[in-house]
Amino acid sequence: MRLTLLIFFLFFATHLQAQSTKYEDKIMHYGAGNFAAASTSVFYNLVTPKEKRSKLWKSVFCFASATLIGLGKELYDQRSQGEFDVKDLGATMLGGLTIVIVIN
């Protein structure tokens, strides 16, 4: 069931990205948050021994990775373009939160 939900959310994000809308940037940020959190989840499972795994810490790491990537991107945008978009950061964090909900 979790894998089905994950595939659904990833398909949904990529399908929306293919459409030409004014929210395309937010959708890309959502997908980046999905990717960051999912990658962190896989990395956590590879690095941590099975008997020491914690759902809480896995969720914290996944959400934190999406947040940090979004924050880094927005700080880069602020430095290069002079604009920090909180909505872009929120979209990235929402993508990470989606994965956290799916993996738990």
Phi, psi and omega per residue, in radians:
M1 nan -0.746 3.136
R2 -1.085 -0.755 3.138
L3 -1.110 -0.671 3.115
T4 -1.100 -0.771 3.110
L5 -1.125 -0.722 3.118
L6 -1.071 -0.799 3.122
I7 -1.098 -0.709 3.115
F8 -1.052 -0.849 -3.118
F9 -1.136 -0.704 3.116
L10 -1.167 -0.709 3.089
F11 -1.108 -0.750 -3.138
F12 -1.057 -0.772 -3.126
A13 -1.159 -0.741 -3.125
T14 -1.277 -0.570 3.111
H15 -1.164 -0.740 3.124
L16 -1.178 -0.572 3.130
Q17 -1.126 -0.566 -3.120
A18 -1.218 -0.415 3.112
Q19 -1.364 2.532 3.141
S20 -1.626 1.720 3.135
T21 -2.238 2.967 3.106
K22 -1.324 -0.153 3.140
Y23 -1.749 0.287 -3.063
E24 -1.005 -0.684 -3.139
D25 -1.123 -0.707 3.135
K26 -1.159 -0.643 3.127
I27 -1.171 -0.672 3.090
M28 -1.141 -0.682 3.083
H29 -1.140 -0.708 3.083
Y30 -1.041 -0.797 3.108
G31 -1.112 -0.649 3.105
A32 -1.158 -0.673 3.075
G33 -1.130 -0.705 3.055
N34 -1.017 -0.868 -3.088
F35 -1.110 -0.766 -3.119
A36 -1.091 -0.811 -3.115
A37 -1.197 -0.721 3.128
A38 -1.138 -0.709 3.109
S39 -1.126 -0.705 3.108
T40 -1.130 -0.670 3.108
S41 -1.081 -0.794 3.121
V42 -1.126 -0.755 3.130
F43 -1.095 -0.739 3.117
Y44 -1.049 -0.750 3.134
N45 -1.169 -0.568 3.126
L46 -1.297 -0.641 -3.029
V47 -1.505 -0.645 -3.037
T48 -1.566 2.276 3.072
P49 -1.075 2.591 -3.028
K50 -1.009 -0.663 -3.089
E51 -1.302 -0.235 -3.139
K52 -1.856 0.053 -3.114
R53 -1.241 2.475 3.113
S54 -2.291 2.265 3.121
K55 -1.108 -0.638 -3.129
L56 -1.101 -0.868 -3.111
W57 -1.198 -0.611 3.082
K58 -1.076 -0.762 3.112
S59 -1.113 -0.747 3.132
V60 -1.086 -0.804 -3.139
F61 -1.112 -0.727 -3.134
C62 -1.117 -0.821 -3.132
F63 -1.179 -0.696 3.136
A64 -1.129 -0.664 3.140
S65 -1.140 -0.733 3.105
A66 -1.135 -0.720 3.135
T67 -1.118 -0.791 -3.122
L68 -1.154 -0.665 3.104
I69 -1.160 -0.752 3.095
G70 -1.107 -0.742 3.122
L71 -1.129 -0.738 3.100
G72 -1.072 -0.738 3.123
K73 -1.116 -0.734 -3.135
E74 -1.231 -0.607 3.055
L75 -1.159 -0.657 3.054
Y76 -1.107 -0.778 3.108
D77 -1.081 -0.684 3.135
Q78 -1.126 -0.706 -3.123
R79 -1.255 -0.687 -3.071
S80 -1.516 -0.623 -3.066
Q81 -2.015 -0.144 3.136
G82 1.348 0.355 -3.080
E83 -2.398 2.127 3.046
F84 -1.859 1.986 -3.079
D85 -1.783 1.916 -3.124
V86 -1.146 -0.547 3.136
K87 -1.176 -0.628 3.058
D88 -1.122 -0.755 3.098
L89 -1.077 -0.740 3.110
G90 -1.102 -0.668 3.118
A91 -1.148 -0.692 3.104
T92 -1.142 -0.759 3.122
M93 -1.135 -0.649 3.108
L94 -1.132 -0.666 3.059
G95 -1.080 -0.720 3.083
G96 -1.156 -0.709 3.125
L97 -1.118 -0.631 3.100
T98 -1.037 -0.796 3.135
I99 -1.158 -0.691 3.110
V100 -1.046 -0.735 3.115
I101 -1.157 -0.699 -3.118
V102 -1.188 -0.710 -3.086
I103 -1.315 -0.305 3.106
N104 -1.772 nan nan
